[in-house]
């Protein structure tokens, strides 16, 4: 099986999933339980993406300046600081740690 076969199969699977999403009745999605699951799934996927991007380099786990920067960003975001300030503060923390290590 070549790379192109894998790409075509993945594309067909993606298209099938998208089409299946359009076949789900709107009434089903408006019920409380599926709506709650969809909301929680979005948060879980975002948290997983943040964890992977922060802790992974290739196939190994690395603890470096990104971890304290994400912790500072989460704390500032919890305090409802404006997003631009959160990003600048997290970048400053990561830059400061990298400058001293």
Beta strands, then each sheet from edge to edge (+ up, - down):
strand 1: 56-57
strand 2: 60-61
sheet 1: 1+ 2-
end
